[in-house]
Amino acid sequence: MQIKNILVVCIGNICRSPMAEFFLKQQHPDLHIESAGISAMVGHNADSKAIHCMDQIQIDMRTHIAKQINADLIKQSDLILVMSHNQQKHIENSLPFAKGKVFRLGHWQGKNVPDPYQHDQAFFEETCNNIQSYVTDWQKHLKI
């Protein structure tokens, strides 16, 4: 199956999923990539600590606005990348038609991405590095 639309999901859609979204957009400008949250902080910008992490690697994600996941976003997506097994189960149980296209971002390393929300900058830096590594792992699987 050809992957053209990717949805990245976390809880609030202000830390992890926007970082992954912007890494993916940088590596795959030809794909449609967006992010959303299971309990999104709708209308909020990305967390300032996440923005700082991305600034360090010359990726500006100040344009990000958090949005709530919904059935339409799931239907439009060829691949849905989540941060944990629990998020994968939640989406597959809530929207059974999503089964088969929901994977953890850290799938290839067998890892979840812990939530850095309300943690210190060092935790955000570690999270950002892990997300970058996991996005890179997906590269060969997203080649058209």
HUDANOR-V702795 format. One record per backbone hydrogen bond with DSSP energy under -1.0 kcal/mol. CO is the residue of the C=O (numbers start at 1). NH is the residue of the N-H. E is the energy in kcal/mol with one decimal. If there is no record, write none. Layout:
<<CO NH E> <CO NH E>>
//
This chain:
<<4 32 -3.1> <5 78 -2.6> <5 79 -1.6> <6 34 -2.2> <7 81 -2.8> <8 36 -2.2> <10 38 -2.3> <11 39 -2.1> <12 41 -2.5> <14 47 -3.0> <15 19 -1.5> <16 20 -2.5> <17 21 -2.8> <18 22 -2.6> <19 23 -2.2> <20 24 -2.7> <21 25 -2.5> <22 26 -1.8> <23 27 -2.1> <24 28 -2.5> <28 31 -2.0> <32 6 -2.8> <34 8 -2.4> <36 10 -1.5> <37 69 -2.6> <40 42 -1.5> <41 44 -2.4> <44 66 -3.2> <47 51 -2.4> <48 52 -2.2> <49 53 -1.9> <50 54 -2.2> <51 55 -2.5> <52 56 -1.6> <54 57 -1.1> <54 59 -2.4> <55 58 -2.0> <61 64 -1.5> <66 43 -2.5> <67 37 -2.5> <70 74 -1.9> <71 75 -2.8> <72 76 -2.3> <79 7 -2.5> <80 103 -2.9> <81 9 -3.3> <82 105 -3.5> <83 113 -2.8> <84 88 -2.0> <85 89 -2.8> <86 90 -2.5> <87 91 -2.4> <88 92 -2.5> <89 93 -2.7> <90 94 -2.5> <91 95 -2.8> <95 98 -2.7> <96 99 -1.7> <98 101 -2.1> <101 80 -3.2> <103 82 -2.7> <104 107 -1.8> <106 109 -1.3> <106 111 -2.3> <116 119 -2.6> <120 124 -1.7> <121 125 -2.6> <122 126 -2.3> <123 127 -2.4> <124 128 -3.0> <125 129 -2.4> <126 130 -2.4> <127 131 -2.8> <128 132 -2.5> <129 133 -2.1> <130 134 -2.7> <131 135 -2.8> <132 136 -2.0> <133 137 -1.8> <134 138 -1.1> <136 139 -1.1> <138 141 -1.1> <139 142 -1.4>>
//
